[in-house]
Amino acid sequence: MDPVREEIHGYLPELVEFRRELHRHPELSMQEFETTKRLARKLSDMGACFRYLEPAGLTGEIRGAKEGKGKTILIRADIDALPVEEKTGLPFASEEPGKMHACGHDMHMTMLLGAIRYLQAHRDAFSGTVRFLYQPAEEISQGAEMVIRQGVMEGVDHAVGMHISPYLACGKISALPGECWAACDRFIIRVRGKRSHGAMPHTGHDALLCAAAVVMNLQQIVSRETEPGQAAVVTVGSLHAGSAYNIVAGEAVLEGTCRTYSGALHAALPGKIRRIAEHTAESFGCAAEVEFHVYSEPLYNDPEITKKGLQSAARVVGEENAVIGEPQMIAEDFSYYAALVPSVFFNTGARVKEDDKVRPLHSDEILFDEGAIETGASVFARTVLDLLHEE
């Protein structure tokens, strides 16, 4: 067994206990105040130096004691939860109504803590600096940019991150060179028509009917305006219109998301959505206003750093369990760090062996195998050490 993993295995009972404490007390984006305090207490207990971020989260450094300047490697975990009512039935289920760590950020925080503990205890084994980051507000794609403005990327050479996966067996880890996670945007379309009596629709302009046409026409972006070899998704997730069964709706509001790995297509999507919405509305005698929010860019794994990261992971889990991953249409604001420095972002397997039903991320019933904490913490620490030892 890799000596890093062997030592971290000894921390596992304590790490699992802390993960369950975090799981019982989830906090939403921009509200992670108690979570930050819990992390600060743990870091203080192990003698780690850190500073608080605004409005929540923290960052700190572990400086190697060996001679030489060395590199600076950032390792990051996200800390926010989701507005989900938990239905797992776990004995340590969320005690906060309407809030749940349904994306595994409690696992991420704990994995990073295990790596920090190991690296703090072995400062004499490396030169260079390990900068750790507990980032708020990942779920609303605002945290990365916010902490970058607070200086967390100054002097950083490489960044390492990971996300728990309910689809990958516990003990496995994957990473994909190149674009691996999608860009994510949100759009809001407000259709304005003219109300009329439901028995006399010819005297109004039906915003509901127009909105339905907009939903259908948006699908041609993928089917007819996107190169077949490129991946893209345009999803309208909500449509609200009308006030009564016998009134032609005067207003409708659509909200949706679009995803792609292509930077060029990502830049073109707002114009495509706006054109289709506005022209469709005009054909119905209505008007459309489009509001567009860019949440994150495509996440790019540097091929060379990813190759080295998988070699490090193989030392921990074995070559057969450190594999090339598959592209995913979900998004991650780790992309903002990866856009600044060569980086690697792992998927860490956490599928529960006894569970015959794979539940997706953000599910109110999602379960994770806590053995993944050992895997993630060990791969974090081993990857950092190997990158620092290159010099």
ZAMARGU-4260 file (C-alpha; in steps of 0.2 Angstrom, whole numbers, plus 5000, padded with zeros to 4 digits):
<rodrens>
0) 5000/5000/5000 | 5006/5017/4996 | 5013/5025/5012 | 5003/5041/5010 | 4987/5030/5009
5) 4992/5019/5023 | 4994/5034/5035 | 4978/5042/5030 | 4969/5026/5032 | 4973/5028/5051
10) 4964/5045/5050 | 4948/5037/5042 | 4937/5035/5058 | 4940/5053/5063 | 4937/5059/5046
15) 4921/5050/5044 | 4915/5057/5060 | 4918/5074/5054 | 4910/5071/5037 | 4894/5066/5046
20) 4895/5082/5057 | 4896/5092/5041 | 4882/5082/5033 | 4870/5085/5048 | 4873/5104/5047
25) 4873/5110/5028 | 4873/5128/5023 | 4868/5136/5007 | 4879/5146/4996 | 4885/5163/5003
30) 4879/5157/5020 | 4893/5144/5025 | 4897/5153/5041 | 4896/5139/5054 | 4904/5127/5041
35) 4919/5139/5040 | 4920/5139/5059 | 4920/5120/5060 | 4934/5119/5047 | 4944/5133/5056
40) 4943/5123/5072 | 4950/5107/5064 | 4964/5116/5055 | 4968/5125/5071 | 4969/5108/5080
45) 4982/5102/5068 | 4992/5118/5068 | 4988/5124/5050 | 4990/5142/5046 | 4975/5150/5037
50) 4965/5166/5034 | 4946/5169/5032 | 4938/5173/5015 | 4923/5184/5012 | 4909/5181/5015
55) 4914/5163/5020 | 4927/5150/5017 | 4946/5150/5021 | 4963/5147/5013 | 4980/5143/5020
60) 4997/5137/5016 | 5009/5123/5021 | 5027/5127/5017 | 5039/5113/5014 | 5054/5113/5026
65) 5066/5106/5013 | 5078/5118/5004 | 5073/5126/4988 | 5059/5137/4983 | 5049/5124/4974
70) 5032/5127/4966 | 5015/5132/4974 | 5001/5120/4972 | 4983/5124/4975 | 4971/5110/4982
75) 4953/5115/4983 | 4936/5109/4990 | 4919/5117/4989 | 4909/5119/5005 | 4891/5124/5001
80) 4875/5113/5001 | 4859/5113/4991 | 4841/5118/4994 | 4835/5100/4995 | 4825/5091/5008
85) 4835/5076/5012 | 4826/5059/5011 | 4840/5046/5014 | 4835/5040/5031 | 4853/5041/5036
90) 4856/5042/5055 | 4866/5057/5052 | 4854/5065/5039 | 4853/5084/5038 | 4845/5093/5053
95) 4843/5109/5043 | 4825/5109/5035 | 4826/5111/5016 | 4845/5110/5015 | 4856/5095/5011
100) 4874/5090/5005 | 4866/5082/4990 | 4882/5085/4979 | 4895/5078/4991 | 4903/5094/4996
105) 4904/5087/5014 | 4914/5073/5006 | 4925/5085/4997 | 4929/5095/5013 | 4934/5080/5022
110) 4945/5073/5009 | 4954/5089/5008 | 4956/5089/5027 | 4964/5072/5027 | 4976/5078/5014
115) 4980/5094/5024 | 4983/5084/5040 | 4995/5072/5031 | 5005/5086/5022 | 5006/5097/5038
120) 5014/5082/5047 | 5026/5079/5033 | 5032/5096/5029 | 5050/5090/5030 | 5047/5079/5015
125) 5045/5093/5002 | 5050/5110/4996 | 5038/5122/4989 | 5021/5127/4996 | 5004/5119/4997
130) 4990/5131/4997 | 4973/5124/5002 | 4956/5132/4999 | 4939/5129/5006 | 4928/5138/4993
135) 4911/5145/4996 | 4896/5146/4983 | 4901/5133/4970 | 4883/5128/4968 | 4879/5146/4961
140) 4895/5147/4952 | 4901/5163/4960 | 4913/5157/4973 | 4928/5154/4962 | 4929/5171/4954
145) 4925/5179/4971 | 4940/5170/4980 | 4951/5174/4965 | 4948/5192/4968 | 4954/5189/4986
150) 4971/5183/4980 | 4970/5164/4981 | 4978/5161/4964 | 4993/5173/4967 | 5009/5164/4964
155) 5000/5147/4960 | 5008/5135/4948 | 4996/5121/4947 | 4978/5118/4954 | 4971/5101/4959
160) 4953/5097/4963 | 4941/5083/4963 | 4922/5079/4964 | 4914/5064/4971 | 4905/5052/4959
165) 4890/5041/4963 | 4892/5032/4946 | 4910/5026/4948 | 4914/5012/4960 | 4922/5016/4976
170) 4941/5014/4975 | 4942/5020/4957 | 4947/5038/4951 | 4947/5046/4934 | 4952/5061/4925
175) 4950/5066/4907 | 4963/5077/4898 | 4956/5092/4889 | 4938/5099/4890 | 4930/5087/4903
180) 4916/5097/4911 | 4904/5108/4902 | 4901/5127/4902 | 4885/5131/4911 | 4874/5146/4908
185) 4857/5151/4913 | 4844/5161/4903 | 4827/5169/4907 | 4815/5173/4893 | 4800/5185/4897
190) 4787/5184/4884 | 4775/5198/4883 | 4758/5197/4874 | 4741/5204/4877 | 4727/5197/4888
195) 4710/5193/4882 | 4695/5182/4886 | 4698/5164/4883 | 4682/5164/4872 | 4689/5177/4861
200) 4708/5173/4858 | 4708/5184/4842 | 4707/5200/4852 | 4724/5196/4862 | 4741/5189/4859
205) 4744/5173/4868 | 4760/5173/4878 | 4758/5155/4883 | 4756/5148/4866 | 4771/5159/4860
210) 4781/5153/4875 | 4778/5135/4870 | 4784/5139/4852 | 4800/5147/4859 | 4803/5131/4869
215) 4801/5120/4853 | 4811/5132/4842 | 4826/5132/4855 | 4829/5114/4851 | 4835/5118/4834
220) 4850/5125/4841 | 4857/5108/4845 | 4848/5098/4831 | 4851/5111/4816 | 4864/5124/4822
225) 4877/5114/4831 | 4890/5103/4822 | 4885/5085/4824 | 4903/5081/4832 | 4900/5094/4845
230) 4891/5091/4861 | 4878/5104/4867 | 4862/5104/4878 | 4848/5118/4878 | 4836/5114/4892
235) 4821/5124/4897 | 4817/5119/4915 | 4802/5130/4919 | 4788/5139/4911 | 4776/5149/4920
240) 4761/5158/4912 | 4743/5162/4914 | 4732/5167/4929 | 4715/5158/4925 | 4709/5144/4914
245) 4698/5156/4903 | 4710/5170/4901 | 4723/5171/4886 | 4739/5173/4895 | 4747/5190/4893
250) 4764/5185/4900 | 4775/5170/4901 | 4792/5167/4909 | 4804/5153/4904 | 4820/5148/4913
255) 4833/5136/4906 | 4851/5131/4905 | 4863/5128/4891 | 4879/5117/4891 | 4894/5114/4879
260) 4912/5110/4879 | 4916/5121/4865 | 4922/5139/4869 | 4917/5145/4852 | 4899/5138/4854
265) 4898/5144/4872 | 4901/5162/4866 | 4888/5160/4852 | 4874/5153/4862 | 4867/5169/4869
270) 4865/5177/4852 | 4857/5161/4845 | 4844/5160/4860 | 4840/5179/4859 | 4837/5178/4840
275) 4826/5163/4841 | 4816/5170/4856 | 4814/5187/4849 | 4809/5182/4831 | 4797/5168/4837
280) 4789/5181/4848 | 4787/5193/4834 | 4778/5180/4823 | 4765/5178/4837 | 4762/5196/4839
285) 4772/5196/4855 | 4789/5203/4862 | 4803/5193/4871 | 4816/5199/4882 | 4831/5188/4886
290) 4842/5189/4901 | 4858/5178/4900 | 4869/5173/4915 | 4886/5165/4911 | 4890/5153/4926
295) 4906/5144/4921 | 4917/5141/4907 | 4921/5124/4901 | 4933/5115/4913 | 4950/5111/4904
300) 4962/5098/4911 | 4979/5101/4906 | 4985/5085/4897 | 5002/5085/4904 | 4996/5088/4922
305) 4982/5076/4920 | 4994/5062/4915 | 5005/5066/4930 | 4989/5066/4941 | 4983/5049/4935
310) 5001/5042/4938 | 5000/5048/4956 | 4983/5041/4958 | 4989/5025/4951 | 5001/5024/4965
315) 4987/5025/4978 | 4973/5015/4970 | 4983/5004/4957 | 4984/5006/4938 | 4968/4997/4935
320) 4958/5009/4945 | 4966/5026/4939 | 4957/5028/4922 | 4954/5040/4909 | 4936/5047/4912
325) 4922/5053/4901 | 4916/5070/4897 | 4902/5077/4908 | 4888/5090/4904 | 4888/5095/4922
330) 4898/5111/4927 | 4911/5116/4940 | 4918/5133/4944 | 4935/5125/4946 | 4936/5129/4928
335) 4941/5147/4933 | 4956/5141/4942 | 4960/5129/4927 | 4959/5144/4915 | 4973/5152/4925
340) 4986/5138/4928 | 4989/5120/4921 | 4977/5110/4932 | 4969/5093/4935 | 4951/5089/4941
345) 4948/5071/4946 | 4932/5061/4948 | 4932/5050/4964 | 4922/5035/4964 | 4909/5033/4979
350) 4896/5021/4973 | 4888/5012/4987 | 4892/4993/4984 | 4876/4987/4992 | 4865/5000/4983
355) 4856/4993/4967 | 4850/5010/4962 | 4862/5024/4956 | 4855/5041/4962 | 4861/5056/4953
360) 4870/5071/4960 | 4858/5083/4968 | 4846/5069/4972 | 4837/5070/4989 | 4841/5051/4992
365) 4859/5051/4986 | 4871/5040/4996 | 4890/5040/4995 | 4903/5026/5001 | 4913/5035/5015
370) 4928/5024/5010 | 4930/5037/4996 | 4936/5049/5009 | 4952/5039/5010 | 4954/5038/4992
375) 4952/5056/4989 | 4963/5062/5003 | 4977/5050/4998 | 4976/5056/4979 | 4976/5074/4984
380) 4991/5072/4995 | 5001/5060/4983 | 4997/5071/4968 | 5003/5087/4977 | 5019/5078/4983
385) 5023/5071/4966 | 5021/5088/4957 | 5032/5096/4970 | 5045/5083/4969 | 5047/5086/4950
390) 5060/5100/4954
</rodrens>
